[in-house]
């Protein structure tokens, strides 16, 4: 699915939820200001949409709900994340919202994702409902057990952030100086493919898996032997939910410098799948990282090279890490993540912001 216009997607999604959450809202001009470059305007527009949707959500919450949802930007909770079930997660859960409040929360989820990314997110959330139908319901195993947290005061000019998180989903955003970066960015899926029932054949993350197999099969045997770093897939992504991404400065596997042009094109296409989970302008930051890294990129594989069993791959550069792990015996349980070695939690963006602030003092 190719890039689409953000406004048309947000408008249509808002209409499906009951109408008018974003389209036509104050502060969203239909036309680009003539004195701003297109790329800068688009970036500012995404920040404006995020700010607007966050403030609309806050405006419909009662004081008790706000106390759950809002943290200071400096709170340690901002850098705490995990993608497994658990009753200790903080923030305001969908299950503690009314119907119209959920619409506002959904608008904030939409604001930080592309259409592809949003479809994955809601499919993942719906999988929890399927699990409760086959097992006794628990507090951490429900389709409405997804939490929204806002750090700081949403504004186009202030420093703030937000997180949307629950089982198999964690997306973290930082806003400063009218710019936004994401990370960590996690999608997981159980099942990876529905084998029976009314959703039989539905796959949550088909391109991430299929292009991974295409990449390992594009390599001839000598290159495969270099790329395969372990005959067994790992029990989870190696970086797990650490605050700082693992493996920094420790690439292994096959360097892209040894790949043919066709093999390298497949590797780049795989990386772009992860970049395109985000709105076009935020995705462009990731694509710029991919292009800047070029052939200073490493590809590693672990486990079997055929569908239907555990398998793992990662792509690593000096600036980012992508991990994908299909971790159960039947090859039907996915964990995947994009980690930015400098940009997670807005690290590089905040460093620039503070340097500029000191120069102005």
C-alpha positions in Angstrom: 0.0 0.0 0.0 1.6 3.3 -1.1 1.8 6.6 0.7 -1.5 8.5 0.9 -2.5 12.0 1.7 -2.7 12.3 5.5 -5.7 14.6 5.5 -7.8 12.3 3.4 -7.0 9.3 5.7 -7.6 11.2 8.9 -10.8 12.6 7.5 -12.2 9.3 6.4 -11.1 7.6 9.7 -12.8 10.4 11.7 -16.0 9.9 9.7 -16.0 6.2 10.4 -15.7 7.0 14.1 -18.6 9.4 14.2 -17.3 12.3 12.3 -15.5 15.6 12.7 -12.7 14.7 15.0 -10.0 16.2 12.9 -11.2 17.4 9.5 -12.1 21.0 9.5 -10.8 21.6 13.0 -9.4 24.9 14.1 -5.8 25.5 13.1 -5.7 23.1 10.1 -5.6 25.2 7.0 -6.5 23.3 3.8 -3.8 25.1 1.8 0.0 25.2 2.3 1.3 28.6 3.3 3.2 30.0 0.3 6.2 31.1 2.3 7.0 27.6 3.7 8.8 24.8 1.9 6.5 21.8 1.4 8.5 19.4 3.6 8.7 21.8 6.5 5.0 22.6 6.2 4.1 18.9 6.2 6.3 18.3 9.3 4.7 21.2 11.2 1.3 20.0 10.1 1.8 16.5 11.6 2.9 18.2 14.9 -0.2 20.4 14.8 -2.5 17.3 14.2 -0.8 15.5 17.1 -1.2 18.6 19.4 -4.8 19.1 18.4 -5.8 15.5 18.9 -4.0 15.2 22.2 -5.7 18.4 23.5 -9.1 17.2 22.3 -8.7 14.0 24.2 -7.6 15.8 27.3 -10.6 18.2 27.0 -13.1 15.3 27.3 -11.5 13.6 30.3 -12.6 14.1 33.9 -10.1 15.0 36.6 -9.6 11.4 37.7 -9.0 10.3 34.1 -6.5 13.1 33.5 -4.6 12.1 36.7 -4.1 8.7 35.1 -3.3 9.9 31.6 -1.0 12.9 32.2 2.6 12.9 33.4 5.3 15.5 33.5 7.7 15.4 30.6 10.6 14.7 33.0 8.8 11.7 34.6 10.8 8.4 34.5 7.6 6.8 33.2 8.2 8.4 29.8 11.1 6.0 29.1 9.4 2.9 30.6 7.9 0.7 27.9 6.9 -2.9 27.4 4.9 -5.0 25.0 3.8 -7.9 27.1 0.6 -8.2 29.1 0.7 -6.9 32.6 -1.5 -5.1 35.2 1.2 -2.7 36.2 1.1 -0.6 33.0 0.4 3.1 33.6 -1.7 5.6 31.6 -5.4 5.7 30.9 -6.8 2.5 29.3 -9.5 2.4 26.7 -11.6 0.3 29.0 -11.8 3.3 31.4 -13.1 5.6 28.6 -16.6 6.3 27.4 -17.5 5.7 23.7 -16.8 9.3 22.6 -13.6 9.5 24.6 -12.4 6.3 22.8 -13.0 8.1 19.5 -10.7 10.9 20.6 -8.1 8.4 21.8 -8.3 6.6 18.4 -7.7 9.9 16.6 -4.5 10.3 18.6 -3.4 6.8 17.6 -4.2 7.7 13.9 -2.1 10.9 14.2 1.1 9.0 14.8 0.7 6.3 12.1 0.3 5.8 8.4 -2.6 4.0 7.0 -0.5 0.8 6.9 0.6 1.3 10.5 -2.9 2.0 11.7 -4.3 -1.1 10.1 -1.6 -3.2 11.8 -2.3 -1.5 15.1 -6.1 -2.1 15.1 -5.6 -5.6 13.9 -3.3 -6.3 16.8 -5.7 -4.8 19.2 -8.5 -6.9 17.9 -6.5 -10.0 18.4 -6.8 -9.6 22.2 -10.5 -9.8 21.9 -10.1 -13.2 20.1 -7.9 -14.4 22.9 -10.6 -13.6 25.6 -13.1 -15.6 23.7 -11.0 -18.7 23.9 -9.7 -18.3 27.5 -11.2 -16.8 30.7 -11.0 -13.0 30.5 -8.3 -11.3 32.5 -7.5 -7.7 33.2 -4.5 -7.7 30.9 -5.9 -9.7 28.0 -8.6 -7.6 26.4 -9.0 -5.6 23.2 -9.6 -2.4 25.3 -6.5 -2.9 27.5 -4.5 -0.3 25.6 -3.2 2.7 27.4 -2.8 6.4 26.4 -0.2 8.5 28.2 0.7 12.2 27.6 3.9 13.6 28.9 4.0 17.4 29.4 1.6 19.9 27.9 0.7 19.4 24.2 1.6 22.4 22.2 3.1 23.2 18.8 5.9 25.0 20.5 6.5 23.2 23.7 8.4 20.0 24.5 6.0 17.1 25.2 5.3 13.5 24.1 2.8 10.7 24.2 2.6 6.9 24.2 0.1 4.4 23.0 0.8 1.0 24.5 -0.6 -2.5 25.3 0.0 -6.1 24.5 2.0 -6.3 21.2 1.9 -2.5 20.6 4.1 0.3 21.9 4.5 3.6 20.1 6.4 6.5 21.7 6.6 10.1 20.3 8.6 13.1 21.3 7.8 16.7 20.1 10.2 19.6 20.4 10.8 22.8 18.4 7.9 22.0 16.2 9.4 18.6 15.1 8.4 15.1 16.1 10.4 11.8 16.3 9.2 8.4 17.2 10.7 5.5 19.1 10.8 2.9 20.3 8.3 1.6 17.8 7.0 -2.0 18.4 4.4 -4.2 16.6 3.7 -7.8 17.5 1.1 -10.3 16.5 -0.3 -13.5 17.9 -1.3 -15.2 15.7 0.8 -14.0 12.9 -1.8 -15.7 10.6 -5.2 -16.8 11.6 -5.4 -20.5 10.7 -9.2 -21.0 11.3 -12.4 -19.2 12.1 -14.0 -16.2 10.3 -10.6 -14.5 10.0 -8.8 -17.5 8.4 -5.9 -16.4 6.3 -5.6 -12.9 7.8 -2.0 -11.9 8.4 -1.1 -8.9 10.5 2.4 -8.3 9.2 2.8 -10.1 5.9 5.3 -7.8 4.2 7.7 -7.8 7.2 7.8 -11.6 7.1 7.6 -12.3 3.3 10.3 -9.7 2.5 12.5 -11.2 5.2 12.3 -14.6 3.6 12.8 -13.0 0.2 16.0 -11.4 1.5 17.5 -14.6 2.9 16.6 -16.5 -0.2 18.1 -13.9 -2.5 21.5 -14.7 -1.1 23.6 -17.6 -2.6 24.8 -20.3 -0.2 28.2 -18.6 0.7 26.5 -15.3 1.6 23.7 -17.1 3.5 26.3 -18.8 5.6 27.7 -15.4 6.6 24.2 -13.9 7.2 22.9 -16.8 9.4 24.4 -16.1 12.8 22.6 -18.8 14.7 20.8 -22.0 13.6 18.1 -21.4 16.2 15.8 -18.4 16.4 15.9 -16.4 19.6 13.2 -16.5 22.2 12.6 -12.8 21.7 14.0 -9.7 20.1 17.5 -9.2 21.6 16.9 -5.5 22.6 13.7 -6.6 24.5 12.2 -3.5 26.3 15.5 -1.9 27.4 15.7 1.8 27.7 18.7 1.9 25.4 18.7 -0.3 22.3 21.0 -3.4 22.5 23.8 -4.2 20.0 25.0 -0.6 19.4 28.3 -0.8 17.7 28.2 -4.6 17.5 26.9 -5.4 14.0 27.1 -9.0 12.9 26.0 -11.1 9.9 26.3 -10.0 6.3 27.5 -6.5 5.4 25.5 -4.9 2.6 28.8 -4.1 0.9 29.0 -7.7 -0.1 25.5 -7.8 -1.7 24.7 -7.5 -5.3 22.5 -4.5 -6.4 19.4 -6.7 -6.5 20.1 -8.1 -3.1 20.7 -4.6 -1.6 17.5 -3.4 -3.2 15.6 -6.1 -1.4 17.2 -5.2 1.9 16.3 -1.5 1.4 12.7 -2.5 0.5 12.5 -4.4 3.8 13.7 -1.5 5.8 11.2 0.8 4.1 8.3 -1.4 5.2 9.2 -0.4 8.8 9.7 3.3 7.9 6.3 3.4 6.2 4.4 2.6 9.4 4.5 6.3 10.1 3.1 9.4 8.6 4.9 10.4 5.4 7.1 13.2 7.0 8.1 11.2 10.0 8.7 8.2 7.8 11.0 10.4 5.6 13.3 10.8 8.6 13.7 7.0 8.8 14.1 6.8 5.0 16.9 9.4 5.2 18.6 7.3 7.8 18.3 4.2 5.5 19.7 6.2 2.6 22.5 7.7 4.6 23.6 4.3 6.0 23.7 2.9 2.4 25.8 -0.2 2.3 27.1 0.4 5.9 24.2 -1.9 6.8 24.3 -5.4 8.2 21.8 -8.2 7.8 21.6 -11.1 10.2 19.4 -14.2 10.3 18.7 -16.9 12.9 16.6 -20.0 12.7 15.0 -21.8 9.8 14.8 -20.3 6.3 11.3 -21.7 5.5 7.9 -20.5 6.7 6.2 -22.5 9.4 8.9 -22.5 12.1 10.8 -20.1 14.3 12.9 -17.5 12.5 14.6 -14.2 13.2 16.3 -11.4 11.3 17.7 -8.0 12.1 19.0 -5.0 10.1 21.5 -2.8 11.8 23.3 0.4 10.9 25.2 3.0 13.0 22.0 4.9 13.6 19.1 2.3 13.9 18.2 -1.3 14.6 15.3 -3.3 13.1 14.5 -6.7 14.7 11.9 -9.3 13.7 11.4 -12.5 15.6 8.8 -15.2 14.8 9.3 -17.0 18.1 7.1 -20.0 18.7 7.4 -23.5 17.4 4.8 -23.1 14.7 6.2 -19.8 13.5 3.0 -17.9 14.3 4.0 -15.3 16.9 5.8 -12.1 15.8 7.7 -9.5 17.7 9.2 -6.6 15.7 10.8 -3.3 16.6 12.5 -0.2 15.2 15.0 1.2 17.7 17.0 4.4 17.1 20.4 4.5 18.8 20.3 8.3 19.2 16.7 9.2 18.5 14.7 6.9 20.9 12.8 9.1 23.4 13.7 12.1 21.2 17.3 12.0 22.3 18.9 13.7 19.3 16.0 16.1 18.9 16.1 17.1 22.5 19.9 17.5 22.4 19.5 20.0 19.5 16.7 21.8 21.3 18.7 22.3 24.5 21.8 23.4 22.6 19.7 26.0 20.7 18.1 27.1 24.0 21.5 27.7 25.6 22.7 29.7 22.6 19.7 32.0 23.1 20.4 32.7 26.8 
